[in-house]
């Protein structure tokens, strides 16, 4: 049975770059891998076909032979006409190269496994004003940095790490699982591929040291609790030349004594006297931009909301600012003098004579109570 064209198998053009080949094989491997399709012979065949195509096309010498002679150029059984040179990496190495990022490591130029440094998180507390208008703060962060004494090698000056005899400096040992082999971390060198006989006195052979560093963090205007600011490369140093991790600054906005934030809106409790609530008036209320005048109409009830457009917070990702919502609370006077009590009692008698038109909410509530008890008597019969 004739084999399909390798480029057709992977679904790429003949001039496809190495990255395109890798991407195409990864997609097919994830789709047709036998572990994902147990008992499916067709999927297993498609996986083996994609594996063979990638093994040939990922090797520059074998790819050149295939491009010139077709399958005969890379078929070992083709005798002298078949291409035998440069067998390249094993399939396990290819599989690790493609899927190695899933396991957190990649090979460094020296053959040892390089690991990306861990990401760090710093919790930053801000006042509401700092979060709304933005600020720049200095933070001091504990971290693992590359040892300057040994340059990150972990070995004493004048000495060099030796290749691990167990894994041959690869950092991985090969275990056979199913029809292809799987590599696991070497138990002796723990994946570094090296044995340090004379460890650095500063870092004790770790290649990294604990230290604190001071960083400047620019906080953009409009951030809120839960937002994160990413500082690329400011996390822990990598291992064996791997890249450093990132630092994530987690924002928490402290409670404010006047305002409560809800997204881009601010809420403010405004206590007013009962005379202003009854007669109406004007008073000054605070905003983040300064004081503004708020008109209180006569007959204002406790709990009424007044919305002041554009006096809230401008979102961190842009857009129109939110609103300031003032919730009025009518305050009952306390510590009355005798004369004040007499005046209030006189006002109360006058209001009672006026009937429901002075207290519409109370009258409606009393009507509801009366109806409730009448219904209760009906159902109890």
C-alpha positions in Angstrom: 0.0 0.0 0.0 1.5 3.3 -1.1 2.2 5.9 1.6 0.6 9.3 1.5 2.7 12.4 1.0 4.2 13.5 4.3 3.2 17.1 3.7 -0.3 16.1 3.0 -0.4 14.0 6.2 0.6 17.0 8.3 -1.6 19.4 6.3 1.2 21.8 5.6 2.8 23.3 2.5 6.1 22.0 1.1 7.9 25.2 2.2 6.5 25.0 5.8 8.8 26.3 8.5 9.9 24.1 11.4 7.5 25.8 13.7 4.6 25.1 11.3 5.6 21.4 11.2 5.7 21.2 15.0 2.3 23.0 15.3 0.7 20.6 12.8 2.0 17.5 14.4 1.1 18.6 17.9 -2.5 19.2 16.7 -2.7 15.7 15.1 -1.0 14.0 18.1 -3.4 15.5 20.6 -6.3 14.4 18.3 -5.3 10.9 17.4 -3.1 9.8 20.4 -4.1 6.2 21.4 -4.5 7.2 25.0 -7.3 9.5 23.9 -8.8 7.0 21.5 -8.6 3.6 23.3 -9.3 0.7 20.9 -9.6 2.9 17.8 -7.3 1.3 15.2 -8.0 4.1 12.7 -6.9 6.8 15.2 -3.8 4.7 16.1 -2.9 4.4 12.4 -3.4 8.2 11.9 -1.1 8.9 14.9 1.6 6.6 13.6 1.4 8.1 10.1 1.7 11.7 11.6 4.6 10.5 13.8 6.5 9.1 10.8 5.8 12.2 8.7 7.1 14.5 11.5 10.2 12.4 12.2 11.2 12.7 8.5 10.3 16.4 7.9 11.7 17.7 11.2 15.2 16.4 10.2 16.8 18.8 7.7 18.9 16.0 6.0 16.1 13.5 5.7 13.7 16.2 4.6 16.0 17.2 1.8 16.3 13.6 0.7 12.5 13.2 0.8 12.0 16.4 -1.2 14.4 15.1 -3.9 13.6 11.3 -4.1 10.2 11.0 -2.3 9.6 8.0 0.0 12.5 6.1 -1.7 14.9 8.7 -0.4 14.2 8.0 3.2 13.3 4.3 3.1 16.0 2.2 4.8 15.0 -0.8 2.8 15.7 0.9 -0.5 19.4 -0.1 -0.3 22.1 2.2 -1.6 19.4 4.5 -3.1 17.8 5.1 0.3 19.1 7.8 2.5 20.7 6.5 5.7 22.6 9.4 7.2 21.6 11.7 10.1 19.0 9.7 12.0 18.4 12.7 14.2 16.6 12.6 17.6 14.5 9.7 18.8 10.7 10.0 18.8 10.8 10.4 22.5 13.1 13.4 22.1 10.8 14.8 19.4 7.7 14.3 21.5 9.4 16.0 24.5 10.5 18.9 22.4 6.9 19.5 21.2 5.1 18.9 24.5 7.9 19.8 26.9 6.3 23.2 27.8 3.4 21.3 29.3 5.9 19.8 31.9 7.5 23.2 32.6 11.0 22.7 31.0 13.0 22.8 27.8 16.5 21.8 26.9 19.2 24.5 27.2 22.0 24.8 24.7 24.3 22.6 26.8 21.9 19.7 26.8 20.8 20.3 30.4 17.2 20.9 31.2 16.3 24.6 31.7 13.4 25.6 33.8 11.4 28.9 33.9 11.5 30.6 37.3 8.4 30.6 39.4 5.9 33.4 39.3 5.5 35.5 42.4 2.5 37.4 43.8 2.7 40.6 45.9 -0.5 41.9 47.7 -0.6 45.7 47.4 -3.1 47.8 49.4 -4.1 51.2 48.0 -6.3 54.0 49.2 -9.4 54.7 47.1 -7.8 58.0 46.0 -4.6 56.1 44.8 -6.7 53.5 43.0 -8.9 56.1 41.3 -6.2 58.6 40.2 -3.3 56.2 39.8 0.1 56.3 41.6 3.6 55.0 41.6 4.7 52.9 44.6 7.9 51.2 45.7 7.6 47.6 46.9 10.2 45.3 48.4 9.9 41.7 47.2 11.6 38.6 48.5 12.9 36.5 45.6 15.4 33.9 44.3 18.0 35.5 42.1 20.9 34.1 40.1 23.9 33.7 42.3 26.6 36.3 41.3 29.4 34.2 42.8 29.0 31.2 40.5 26.9 32.8 37.8 24.1 30.4 38.4 26.1 27.2 37.9 26.1 26.2 41.6 29.7 25.2 41.4 32.6 26.7 43.3 34.8 29.2 41.3 37.4 27.3 39.3 35.3 24.2 39.1 32.5 23.1 36.8 29.6 20.7 37.3 30.1 17.2 36.0 27.7 15.4 33.7 25.4 13.1 35.6 26.5 9.4 35.0 22.9 8.1 35.5 21.3 10.1 32.7 24.4 11.0 30.7 23.8 14.7 31.3 20.3 14.7 29.8 18.4 15.2 33.0 15.9 12.5 32.0 15.8 8.7 32.1 13.8 6.8 29.5 11.0 4.5 30.5 9.2 2.3 28.1 5.4 2.8 28.2 3.3 1.2 25.4 4.6 1.5 21.9 6.8 4.5 22.6 9.2 5.5 25.4 8.6 8.2 27.9 11.2 10.2 29.7 11.1 11.0 33.4 13.2 13.2 35.6 16.5 11.6 36.6 16.4 10.6 40.3 20.1 11.4 40.9 20.5 14.9 39.4 16.8 15.8 39.7 16.6 16.9 36.1 19.6 19.2 36.0 21.8 16.7 34.1 24.7 17.8 36.4 26.4 16.6 39.5 28.1 19.4 41.6 31.1 17.9 43.5 32.3 21.3 44.8 29.2 23.5 45.5 29.4 27.2 45.7 29.7 28.5 49.2 27.3 31.4 48.6 24.4 29.5 47.2 25.3 26.0 48.5 25.1 24.6 45.0 21.6 25.9 44.2 22.7 28.5 41.6 20.2 30.9 43.2 20.2 33.0 46.4 17.4 34.5 48.4 17.4 38.3 48.4 15.0 41.2 48.5 14.7 43.7 45.7 12.9 47.0 45.5 10.7 47.6 42.5 8.7 50.6 41.3 5.1 49.8 40.3 3.1 52.2 38.2 -0.5 51.8 39.2 -2.8 53.0 36.3 -5.9 55.2 37.2 -9.1 53.3 37.8 -7.8 50.0 39.2 -10.0 48.1 41.6 -9.8 45.3 44.1 -9.0 42.0 42.3 -7.0 43.7 39.5 -3.5 42.4 38.8 -0.5 44.3 37.5 2.1 42.1 35.7 5.8 42.8 36.0 7.4 40.7 33.4 10.6 38.9 34.4 10.5 40.1 38.0 9.7 36.7 39.5 12.2 34.0 40.6 15.3 33.4 38.4 15.2 30.4 36.1 17.3 27.3 36.5 20.1 26.3 34.0 19.6 29.5 32.1 15.9 29.3 32.0 13.9 32.6 31.8 12.7 34.3 35.0 9.1 34.2 36.1 6.8 37.1 36.4 5.7 39.1 39.4 1.9 39.7 39.7 0.9 42.6 41.9 -2.5 41.9 43.4 -4.5 45.1 44.1 -6.7 45.5 47.2 -8.4 48.8 47.8 -8.9 49.7 51.4 -12.3 50.8 52.7 -13.0 54.5 52.6 -14.6 56.5 55.4 -17.0 58.3 53.0 -17.4 56.3 49.7 -18.2 52.8 48.8 -17.2 51.7 45.3 -19.3 49.5 43.0 -17.5 49.2 39.7 -17.2 52.7 38.2 -19.9 54.1 40.6 -19.4 55.6 44.0 -22.0 55.6 46.8 -22.1 58.1 49.6 -24.3 58.3 52.7 -25.6 61.8 53.3 -27.3 62.5 56.6 -29.7 65.5 56.6 -31.8 67.1 59.3 -35.6 66.5 59.3 -36.3 70.2 58.8 -34.3 70.2 55.5 -36.0 67.0 54.5 -39.4 68.6 55.1 -38.8 72.1 53.8 -36.1 71.4 51.2 -32.7 73.1 51.0 -29.2 72.9 49.6 -26.1 71.4 51.1 -22.5 70.6 50.0 -21.5 67.0 49.5 -18.0 65.6 48.9 -16.7 64.1 45.7 -13.3 62.9 44.7 -12.9 66.2 42.7 -14.0 68.4 45.6 -17.3 69.7 47.0 -20.4 70.1 45.0 -23.9 71.5 45.8 -26.8 69.1 46.2 -30.4 70.4 46.1 -32.8 68.6 48.4 -36.5 69.0 47.4 -39.1 69.4 50.1 -40.7 66.3 51.4 -37.5 64.2 50.8 -37.8 60.8 52.5 -35.0 58.8 54.1 -33.3 56.5 51.6 -33.9 58.6 48.6 -31.1 58.4 46.0 -29.6 61.3 44.1 -27.3 60.6 41.2 -24.5 63.0 40.2 -23.4 62.2 36.7 -19.7 61.7 35.9 -18.6 62.1 39.5 -17.6 58.5 39.9 -14.5 56.5 38.7 -13.1 56.4 35.1 -12.6 52.6 34.3 -9.0 51.4 34.1 -9.6 50.2 30.5 -11.1 53.5 29.4 -14.6 54.8 28.9 -16.8 57.3 30.6 -16.6 57.8 34.3 -19.3 56.4 36.5 -21.6 58.3 38.8 -21.8 59.4 42.4 -24.9 58.1 44.1 -25.9 60.0 47.3 -28.2 58.1 49.6 -30.1 60.5 51.9 -30.6 59.5 55.6 -33.0 61.7 57.5 -31.6 62.2 61.0 -33.9 62.5 64.0 -32.8 65.2 66.5 -31.6 64.1 69.9 -31.0 65.8 73.3 -33.9 68.2 72.9 -34.5 71.1 75.3 -37.9 71.5 76.9 -38.8 74.3 74.6 -37.8 72.3 71.5 -40.0 69.4 72.7 -42.9 71.8 73.1 -42.4 73.1 69.6 -42.2 69.6 68.1 -45.4 68.5 70.0 -47.2 71.5 68.7 -46.0 70.7 65.1 -47.1 67.1 65.6 -50.6 68.1 66.7 -50.9 70.4 63.7 -49.7 67.6 61.3 -52.2 65.1 62.8 -55.0 67.6 62.2 -53.9 67.7 58.5 -54.5 63.9 58.1 -52.9 61.6 55.6 -51.6 64.3 53.2 -48.7 65.0 55.6 -47.7 61.3 56.0 -48.7 59.4 52.9 -46.3 56.5 53.5 -47.5 56.0 57.1 -51.1 56.2 56.0 -50.5 53.6 53.3 -48.8 51.3 55.7 -51.6 51.6 58.2 -54.1 50.7 55.5 -52.0 47.6 54.7 -51.9 46.5 58.3 -55.7 47.0 58.6 -56.3 44.9 55.4 -53.9 42.2 56.7 -55.8 41.7 60.0 -59.2 41.7 58.1 -57.9 38.9 55.8 -56.6 37.0 58.9 -60.0 37.1 60.5 -61.6 35.8 57.3 -59.2 32.8 56.9 -59.5 31.9 60.6 -63.2 31.3 60.4 
